[in-house]
Amino acid sequence: MSKVNTVLGPIDSSALGRTRMHEHLLFGWPGVDLDPLLDFDKKNVVKTVTEMLLTMKKRGVSTLVDATAITMSRYADLMMTAAEGSGMNVIAATGFPDNMYLPFHFAQMDVDGLAAIMEYEITKGIQNTSAKAGVIKVCTGGGAFAESEEKILRAAARVSKGTGVPIITHTDLGTLGIEQIDIFESEGADLSRIVIGHTCCSSDIKYYLGIIERGAYAGFDRIGYEEFQRDEVRLVAIAGLIVAGYSDRLVLSQDAIMVIREKPCPSASQEEKRLNYLDDEFIPRLRAGGIAPESIERIMTDNPRRIFEGS
Ligand SMILES: [Zn+2]
């Protein structure tokens, strides 16, 4: 058992329950706060997000990891109020976006400077609240690593090693996951506390196995995002990996954004179907294909817990 930081305080890893490892309550591009023409009715957003969390809770989900990085409209107070109002465990991330979206203030820092920020948000809190980060989010874009991305990955690995807090990554369409692992490993991070995100945007079985065989988790965390990958491909891949004995190295999530700053705030009833596609449609299809309920339970409940425990 380990202690896990939720935005309302630490809980035992055994209390996490069914967990979405990569979602977003709110998202906005860096700079959105500086746009005088965009309204931000935070009260209404908190209310909507709370209702959206309740639709997930109704389906047995009890924990949501908010993968929103620093600078992308991540608000600790909003997460705290929504967690309180819904009774869901919400876990906030520290960490940074990829090079394209990284403000220069952070881009010019060295590894120690970036690590100090992550460590502060894990041990002291985010934005002068009592909410402490429970995961580290790092991102790489397409092509080769940018210099800033490599610094952030190194910083994340060192902080994860020191604090035991897991790392969840963003990859560009399921590329560079192996290279991310190389960096984490070179810094001595525990690979069993790492989820290589958006692995399911690739259809390359060797890529999946390359991640899993190193001891990291493969994030099938864009379920329903068909513009990146057909869900048919994801279904076949997940079923194949389970049959091959790798159900203990998979996590499933949607990477769904509940509210987007640049768009009008939708209602929970409008979005209920989209946000719960994983539970309502995708998992039933896995079950119909012959995947045992124990395998689903392992992936949705046991694996997230083990990531926080490092096993
Ligand atoms: Zn995401």
Residues whose N, C-alpha, C, O or C-beta is under 5 A from the ligand:
A	BS01	ZN	A67 D255
